[in-house]
Amino acid sequence: MEIIPAIDLLGGQCVRLHQGDYDQVTRFSDDPVAQALEWQRQGASRLHLVDLDGARSGEPTNDRVVKAITRALSIPVQLGGGVRSLERAEELLAFGLDRVILGTVAVEQPELVRQLANRHPGRIIVGIDAKQGRVATRGWIDESPLEATALAASFEGSGVAAIISTDIATDGTLAGPNLDSLRVMAQASSIPVIASGGIGSLADLLSLLSLVPLGVAGVIVGRALYDHQVDLAEALQAIGPARWQDPPSLGNGSIT
């Protein structure tokens, strides 16, 4: 199972939101590049970026920082937040990003996701953010009647590399992952699932290992790292090495 440190960008700074609330912001660093390099130094095999400004407004205001991070790191970097057109997705991939995450457009323009997944195999991820099982979009501001599992199932066979499943109720709380929600999401399709939200301890990370055979291939960790509740190097040693099999969408349990 891959452990992926997260850097959330707001106004060029490294921050975390509490349950997706832009009025509850904690700032951790004004140098995201230095923070990215630190996660790489500690052994991260991949970095997760979120453009919170882009997620809320759809406008790319953190591109300078994103470019600087991708240039500085030797590990793959993925980004989500405000990617709502084919042109924008391909612009980000041209920056040197390994993967682009599509959230809102996965609900509003699912054919665009399929088109991009076909054009860029292994480089398109669908981000599904859910409140009580239903999808939230546009930086978690809008709520959809669409069930998260139904959205995941709709991309079966599309070539999407992975699904990032975020439980908004636990995100930024350190209260532990929603294992029941992740189990249902992993069973909804054969697309590998990356867990996001609620990790607050090494025990929380270890609890996800039982879901690996179902298709939970990785986990994104944010606030727990910044609050020193989880030590990245220790967690990587405890979980063991991870690698994506090729192609990742052929079946469940794609991390070994």
Secondary structure, 3 states (H helix, E strand, C coil): CEEEEEEEEECCEEEEEECCEEEEEEEEECCHHHHHHHHHHCCCCCEEEEEHHHHHHCCCCCHHHHHHHHHHCCCCEEEECCCCCHHHHHHHHHCCCCEEEECHHHHHCHHHHHHHHHHCCCCEEEEEEEECCEEEECCCCEEEEEEHHHHHHHCCCCCCCEEEEEECCCCCCCCCCCHHHHHHHHHHCCCCEEEECCCCCHHHHHHHHHHHHHCEEEEEECHHHHCCCCCHHHHHHHHCCCCECCCHHHCCCCEC
